[in-house]
Every structure is written in structure tokens, then in C-alpha cells.
Amino acid sequence: MTSVALIKQARLAAEVKDSVTSLIKLKDLLFFIDVIIFSIIYIKYKNLLDSKKPKFTLKTIKFASILALGLIFSVTSVKALEKEQPGITRTMYDKKYIVRRIGNVNFHAVDFYRYITSNVLKKEIYLNRK
């Protein structure tokens, strides 16, 4: 299972930089040209776009309700797992089991939260104390 800590180790890919750059051809860059073209078109014609403020419609309310309901179910599944096996989301010792119990998206949300609270926030608190 890919986690934030694993992505952090991507800097090790610098060792294979030469072999990767030798594999990239000019025609591979054609895949990214559409982003540039659409950006130019947007900048050129953005004044023609409708600039009215959007109103809250029934569709917007339905979307917000379904999103909120999904978030509630996600939090509930993580709390149920934590209640069933206390500390499992802090140690992450069985990642496959956690994914089976709470789902892939929720696993990544828990992993990201755990990474931020254990690495980023602690470093900021440490630097502020100096």
C-alpha cells in the first residue's frame, strides 16, 4: 500500500535520473501540450464566460448533503475500527487489514493525517520553541 512515507522516499529516484531522461522522447511531451493550449484559450476568452454569481440550487444542496453523509460514514468506519482494535490507526502495523476494513480512500486520509500530526506539526512546534 502506498503511503506518505513511501512517497517521501521518492527522492531516491534521483539516482536513476539519467536513465529516466534517456527514455523520455520529444513526442512524449505532446501529452502535456493540451494543458498549454487550453490555458491560452481560457485566458483569451475568459471575458466571454458568464460571470454571474452562482445561486444555491437544489442540485447544490443535494451534492452538499451527499458529501456530508459520505464524510460522516467515513469517520464512523474509522472510529469503529479504532474501537475494535485500539491503536491500529496510530501504528499502522497491518495496512492491508486497515484498507479492507475502512477502504482505500479512508486509509489514505488516515495515513495523511497521521503523517502530518507526527512529522510536520511536531517539527513546527519544535522550531517555534527554539
Buried (B, 14 or more C-beta within 10 A) or exposed (E): EEBBEEEEEEEEEEEEEEEEEEEEEEEEEEEEEEEEEEEEEEEEEEEEEEEEEEEEEEEEEEEEEEEEEEEEEBEEBBEEBBEEBEEBBEEBEEBEEBBEBBBEEBBBBBBEEBBEEEEEEEEEEEEEEE
